């Protein structure tokens, strides 16, 4: 396999830093959130943004689409939204004197799909995204249609405690690379927003790169080297999320899937590229682990009663699982 050179990584980082600067002018005071959104994008992953209404989740996604110059469609998820409203429907048309069904693509056929307030739609409608998010394809009436490339789902959701929300199925949550929490702003950030924005107006966002440049960055992420010791750490970290495999898993009912391990590897490579390194490290894995694991771990009833969160458990897991496996290190030394 061909690996990324330092020159390639350095040149790519210039585009990434410009994108980061542009998005920080869209959403103030959310530097880490923006960094993780860009990381998820470079890892070819779908991203779920959770937070209270009005915190700028939708504006961030819109700013991202404008800066990348990609085709973007927005779907406002509501309780009466049907699966066909997302994927598209066959329409009866007359062709050469005969009537036949012709597929009319829905808003899912785009580069970036903004699924706004995704958890306000019924589970049946949410399930319409499963095949698209995993295989980048849509099957309607037995016919499979390819989605445009690249294809990303960036979804926003309100906390489940709010009225009119449905919990996302575990199978769909697992298809999101990241689940990111959008927190409220500080007083200083609120003052900056008040002084520089008007209600009902959108911030200006310039185009940073075209689709060809983005595709080059996506290919380069796959060429970032993942050392064997880091891959071993990812495997042990995911295994430790299962009951009985670690002390930190005592409150876990169901642990993370193999897709979580693949997600950690892809996200760690993307973060390495952002920081101009041709190889991923233990620190990269630890940095992205909460975003990758928080929606893939299901806590038991006792944990919820005691107020223990998945973030608490993940923090303990990272401290408990050593970066270097003693058995692996000994084998490498002997070799």
N, C-alpha and C positions, 0 to 999 in steps of 0.2 A: 504493500500500500504506500502511496506517495503521501508524505507529510508536509505540512505548511512550513515555508521558510520564514526567517525573521523579516525579510524584506516584504513579503506578502502580508504578514501580520501587521507590520508597521503601516503600510499603505492603507490597509483596511480600517485600522483604528482611527484614521483621520475622518473617514466618512461616519464612523460610529460616534465619535465625539461631537461632530456637527449635529447629528441627529439628537443626541442627548441634550445639547445646548438649546436646540429648537423646542424640544418638548418641555424643558424647564421654564420656557417663556410662556407655555400654555397653562401649565399647572404649577403654581408656586409652592415652595416648601415641601415638596414630595420627591426629593432627590433619589432616595432608595427605591421608592415605588417605580419611578421612571427607569432607573437602572435595571430593575427586574423585568419590567415590560420589554425593554430592548433585548435583554438576555433571552427571554422566552421567545421573542420573535426570531432571533438568530438561531435558536434551537429548533425552529420550525414547529413550535408548539402553540396550542390554543390556550387562552388565558381567561380566567374567571376573576373579575374584580368585585369584591363585596364591600359594601359600605352604605351608610345612610344616604337618603336622597340629598342632592345639592352639593356634594363634595367634589364634583368635577370628573367623575368616572367617564361619563359620555364625552365630555370635552377632550379628555386625554386620548380617547380612541379616535375621535374625529381629527384631532391634531396629528396623530400618528399617520392616518391615511393621507392627509394632505402633504405631509413632509415626505412621504414615500412615493407620491404620485400614482398610487394604485387605485384600481376601480373598487369602490366601496358602496355597500348597500346596508341600510339600517332596517331592522325589523323591531317594532314595538310589540313585545310579547304581552298578550292580554288573555284573560280566561277563555274568550271565544275564538282565539286563533286556532286554525285547523292545520294538520300536517301539510296538506297541499298548498296552504298559503306560504309555506316556507320552501318546500322542495319544488313546487310547480305542479301543474295538472295537465292531463291530456284533454285537448279540445277537439270537438267534432268539427271537421272542415270538409268542404266539397272539393275534390281533386279529380279533374278529368271526368266529371260526371258521376264520380263515386264519392261516397261519404266514408271518411276514415279519421281515426284519431291521430292527432299530431301533438307531440309533447311541447308544452309552453313552459320554458324554464322559469323558476321562481327566483326570488331575491337571493337564494342560497348560491346562485351561480355568479360569483364575484371573487375578488382577491381577498378582501377583508369584509367579513360580515359582522356587523355590530348587532349583537343580540341584546337589546336593551331590556332590562328588568326580566331576565329569562325565567326567573322562578315565579312569575305571575301567570304563566301559561300552564295548561294541564300537563300531567306526565305523558299523555299520549302525544301531544304536540312536541314536547321536549325530546321524545324518543325519535322524532324525525331527523334529528341531528346525528344520531349514533353512527350510521354508516358514513356520512359525510366527514365527520371528525376523525374517524379511524382510517378510512380507505380513500378519502378525497373523491368519492363517487356517490351517485344517487341512483337508486333503482326504483322505477315507477312502472307498474303493470308488467313486471318481468323484464323490462329493458333497462340496462345500466348506462348511465350518462356520466362522463368524466367532468369533474369540476375544473375551473381555470386554475392555473398554477402561477405563483404560489397561492395557497388558500389558508386563511386563518380565521378562526372564530374568536372574537373578543367579546365576551359576555359580561354584562353587569347584573348584579343581583342585590336585592335589599336583604338585610338580616331576616332570618326566618321568623323572628318574633313579631315582625310587622304584619298587619292585617292583609289578607288577600294573596299570601305567598304559598307556594307549594315546594316541598323539599325536592331537590334534584335527585333522580335515581343514582345509586352508587355506580352503576355501569357508565353513566354519562359523566359523573364527576371524575372518574378514573381516566377519561379521555382528555381532560384538561391538564396540560403540562404543569401550570401554576394555578394556585388560588392565592390571590393577593388581597390583603386587607387595606382598605382606604380609610385612614384615620382622619379625625377632625384637625383643623388648622390651629396653629398657635396665634396669639394676639398679634405678633409682628407680621405674620403672613396675612392675616385678615386685614390689617391696616394697609398692606401693600396691594391687596386685591381691591379694596375700596378706593384707593388713590389712582389705580391704573385701569379699572374696568367699569363698564356701564352695564346695567341690567338689560338683558336681551341682545347684547352684541357679542360676537365671537372674536377671539384674538386672531390677528393675522399670522399665518404660518406659511413660510416659504418652502418650496420643494427642495429637499436636500439631496435626493438621489432618485434615479429611475428604476424601473423593474429589473433591467439588466444588471445594474450595480448591486441591487439587493440580492439577486440570484447568485452573483459571484460571491457575496459575503456568506450566503447560506452554504454554498459548496465548500468554502474555505473552512467553515466551522467543522465540517466532517473530516477535514484533513488535520485538525488539531490532535496532537498525540496524547493518548490516555495511558499513562504508565500502568503496568500490571499491579503495582502496589495500590494505586488509587482505585482501580477496578475492583480489587479485593476488598478495599475499604467500603466501597459502595455496596457490594454484595453482603458484607457483614452488617452494615447499617440497616439495610432493608430487612435482612433476616431477623435482626434484633427487635423489629416492630411487632413480631408475632408472639402471642402469649407463651410463656415458658422459656423464651430464648434470651431474656434479659430481665434484670430487676425493674427497669423502667417500663417494661411491657405489662406489669402487673395489673394496670388499669385498662389495658387494651382488649377489646373483644375480637376485632378483626384487624390484621396487619396489612401492610402494603403489598401490592402485587408485583410481579416481574416487570410490568410496565413502569412502575416507579423507579426501578433500578436503571432502566433504559433512559428514563427522563432525567435522572440525576446525572448520568454520563453525558447526555446531550447538553444539558444546561451548564455543567461544569466546563465543557469545551467552549461553549459560547462565552462564558465569563472570562475564560483565559484569553480569548481573542480580544475582548473589550479592553483587557489590561495588557495587551500587546505581548502576550506570551504564546509560544508555539506548542505548549504542553499544559495539560490540566493538572491541578494540584489538590491536596487535601483541603486547603482553605476554600477552594472553589466549591467543592462538594458541601462543606459545612455552611457556606453562604447561601446556597440555593436549597438546602435540605428542607427548611421550614415551608417554603413555597411549594415544594414538590410533594411533601408528605402530609401537610395539615388536612387535606381533603381526602386522603387515602387511608386514614387511620380512624377506626370507629371505637370510641371509648365505651366501657360498660356503664351500667346504671349507677353503680356506686361512685364512679368518677364524676359523673354529671351532678350527683347529689352533693358531693364534696366541693364542687366548683373547680375541679381540675379540667384544664383545657388541653387540646391537642398541642398547642404551642408549648405548654409546660412539659408535656411528655417528650416532645421532640428535643427540647433543650436538654433534658436529662439524658436522652439517648445519645446525643452528640458528645456529652461529657463522659458517658459510660463506655462507649465503644471506642477503643484506642485506634488511632490512625494506622499504626504499624501493628500487624498481626505477628506475634512472637514466632509462631510456627512458620509463617511465610518468610520472615526475616532470616530465620535460621537456615531455611532451605536455600535462600538466595546466597547466603554467605558460604555455604558448603559447596554450592555450584561454582 
